[in-house]
Amino acid sequence: MKLKTGFCALLFLAVGPEALRAIELEQFAGSAHAYPVMFDLAGKKLANAEFTQQMADGLLHVRITYDLVEGGRIEEKASFRQRPELVQKGWSWQEHKEEALQRKYTIDFDAGKAVAQKREKRGVKEWSEQVKIEPGRTFAGFGFTFASQNLRDRLVKGEVIELQAVGFTPKPRIVTVKLAYQGVDRVPMSDRVLRGEHFVIRPNIPAIAKLFIKVPDTHIWLTPPPSGFLRWQGPLAEPSDPLVRVDLVSSGESRPARPADGKSEE
């Protein structure tokens, strides 16, 4: 089972970022069901996951749940309009430990409203912001994997495409990111080595801001066309979170991807 799903750039081609045209679907996404696994970058298993994708009320709805090995649960939800072009409509991410909410992020793309809740020493603190959403150009979370899949042909030809991300620090904010293609990698997974097309998204952080905040790149690997999700790697939620890796399938071991030409490493 392939997931129909991107996120970040290590090396940008010698061209400027392209203005985004409407993202037309390369393949219309319908129902899907899979069981990914989350690891840390050393290959330690962190969580078993369940991925579901289905159409309802004219929208594509995605739900990913992670049951953490050390206890707790994470849930991500996202919804998309696919016609006449790809537009993200909603997104939420929440983490619970011992049934208590630790943090929650939600975005209403139509209303342009983003809300964050995070448990601190004195209780749960909330941030609520109006954010400027550009429909078809602004994404969050799983939305970037879906956007990368459908921009695949343009990216492989060498375009570097600017998108807008809604991120949380935990305060909600809009960040410009650049999406680029990195080539074909060998991706060890479930006692096999699979070929994956590597895409990366790099947040466009002003030079002065880089002195105070570090926002890691996020990576996505897709199977060769017809594109399907293979691996995702990036911060768990906020930029300061640990980096994690999510594999489509696993037999209990996860290792870094390596370029298929052997010239460099991930």
PyMOL commands that set and color helices and strands:
alter all, ss='L'
color gray80, all
select helices_A, chain A and resi 143-150+152-156+209-211
alter helices_A, ss='H'
color red, helices_A
select strands_A, chain A and resi 17-18+32-34+37-40+45-56+59-68+73-81+87-97+100-108+113-120+123-130+138-139+160-168+172-189+192-203+218-222+229-235+243-247+258-259
alter strands_A, ss='S'
color yellow, strands_A
deselect
rebuild
show_as cartoon
